[in-house]
Amino acid sequence: MQSQPIVHGLGIGISTTTPPTTPPPVYASDAGADEQKDTDRIIVGIDFGTTHSAIAWAHTSTPDEYEVITQWPGQSGKDWSKVPSDISYNITPSTPVHRSSDIIDPLNPRKHTSIDSTGTPTSTTPEEPLFKWGFQVPSTDPQKLSWIKILLDPSQPRPNFVQPRMTTLPRGKTPVGIVTDYLKALRAYTLLTLTRRLGQEAVERTPIEYVLTVPAVWSDKARATTLEAAIAAGLGGLDAEGAGFGDSKAAGGQGGGLNLITEPEGAAEYALRSLSPGALKQGDCFTVCDAGGGTVDLITYSITSLHPLQLKEVAVGTGALCGAVYLDRRFEDFVKNAIGVEVWKGMDFRAKSQMWGAWEGGVKREFSIPEEGEEGRAEGEDYWIPVMGVRDMEDGRVRGGFLRVTRSEVKGIFEPIVMQVLDLLSAQVLSVLSSSNQSVGAVLLVGGFGSSEYLYRRILAWSAGSIPVLQPRNAWTAVVRGAIIRGLQGDTIAARLSRRYYGVVHDARYDPRKHGEDEKRWHEIRCEWIVRNRVQWYIRRGDVTTSSRTLSFPFYRTIPETEIVGAAHALKTELWVCDEEVAPDKRDSTVRKLCVMVSEPIPVEKFVKMRNEKGDAFYRVDYSLDMTVTGGVVVYEMSLQAKNGREKVGRVETTYE
């Protein structure tokens, strides 16, 4: 057997093998006609967004008739395809709110509806109300928590306009706990909606499968934390009855499940199917630009098959915090500068609400580059924003309670944010060309910000006619609609590209041709010179991964006999990552610990006992870390190379750093 380098007692295998893989799950749409009745499911898609969230659902018996929820508790006026991702624990005895499992019937506000442990809506009176959520939270609520989604990924830069009070945790609450409460409210309201549409009996007997979207730019830890919150909320995981993740008892009627997908993947699933036949063909390459409220995510696919639809990533996805909410903050700064900060502070909350309505529903949506021949717009064609209670200004900036905003000023609000999006697009197109030697054949613009006419025309101008820019209908809810399609039809992404490096930090055998004399250290167990803090990368940035293939990292560990206590011993392995374009082979500040995995105690009799040249006894353990990458989450397992072949070591506890 060829000698292998050691990792503080951990050896790295020379060859990489791939263990037998588990077939992908069979979705209802894959079942035969005779089995269709038994495999009927309700698919619920949840787009938990930075500023707003969306829910859609479908029954597998009528997959084309899916519904996006547009009525919400506390909502007034017109239908909304999304609900604010806000929550408040500012509760008084008279506040009509609910516990983690209680919601208000929007059509009968005096009636409270509780969701019991089986997922059945029943009427009750909340005994210990805890929070309000979504439209129930008034804009003036001093305890309102916004941007709760970013609490799950502290590694992402926090926008400078997010005030501390907006994300300050109530006493006794954790980020996971707050997100869990919000997701519980979404789940409870979904079950109430399903009961109205399908009837209680149908909801009770039909398995519910949840598809939850996560940002593509999020870290593995953030995705795992999201999964933890979702399971705690009963979305196909550990619910009140203790059903496990993927367990047939989980979430909903007789069974169910939970899948995570990235937001750009959801957008791509919907956007492609919303295009006219013939718009794209096999072999075409297209970039999805998911411009949402908080983030803009880009990912590029090539169509490998049209029937059935199969895609593969051709460049590592990118993203940044440059969504529509940054326009809102720039608009707010503009108004403060125009009328004065003190005047702004003195504005009545109703006046501010009216102002924001004019911006959100009018200027932000309608503003665009003038058509040819319209460059010289008249003064009266500028925008007038209501600022009720603000006195008229001598320069005419404010007249009769309205603030004049010129088109060039609106452009000044948009342009810095739009330029960030164009920079992302430019980098993505170049990345596609360099990594796959393909040209981007189209840009699919989706998301709330993706509905902007100005952004659309600026991207058109950026492409100079060389790349078609397509804006599918229902762009604001494209992600949640795509989540429904994923749940109905299964995974269409045949190959994904890793966004980072994954590997282990190890002790390499000293080689005078590679290492300095001052680096070598003596290894007491193996009785040889080694160098510490070297990195073996098993997955590199840009490597192809598939959800149907498990990647195996072979190791061996040497354990001194004195460290073995009892008849069993747990194996501990650390996984390290690097987000750089080119990762170093020696640990530095760019290499960070991702997680620590600890196996269940393994009988020592399965280890190989050896002695070194000094006569010291130690155990050698040959094993592998098995890693399966899906669209939204990474699953880790360990396999032991025992005398009778490879065997799973049981449950592996993963702790993210």
Secondary structure, DSSP 8 states (H G I E B T S, - for coil): -----BSSSEEE-SS------------GGGS-GGGTTTT--EEEEEE--SSEEEEEEEETTSTT--EE----TT--SS--SSEE--EE----TT---B-TTEEE-TT-TT-EEEE-TTS-EEE---SS--BEEGGGS-TT-TTEE--GGGGG-TTS---TTS-HHHH---TT--HHHHHHHHHHHHHHHHHHHHHHHH-HHHHHHSBEEEEEEE-TT--HHHHHHHHHHHHHTTSSSS-TT---TT-TTSSBSS-EEEEEEEHHHHHHHHHHHHS-TTSS-TT-EEEEEEE-SS-EEEEEEEEEEETTEEEEEEEEEEEES-SHHHHHHHHHHHHHHHH-HHHHHHS-HHHHHHHHHHIIIIIHHH-----TT-SS--GGGSEEEE-TT----TTSSEETTEEEE-HHHHHHHHHHHHHHHHHHHHHHHHHHHHHHS----EEEEESTGGG-HHHHHHHHHHHTTSS-EE--SSGGGHHHHHHHHHHHH---EEEEE-SSEEEEEEEEE--TTTS-GGGEEEETTTTEEEEEEEEEEEE-TT-EE-TT--EEEEEEEEEEGGG--SSEE--EEEEEEE-SSS--SB--TTEEEEEEEEE--EEGGGSEEEE-TT--EEEEEEEEEEEEE-SS-EEEEEEEEETTEEEE---EEEEE-
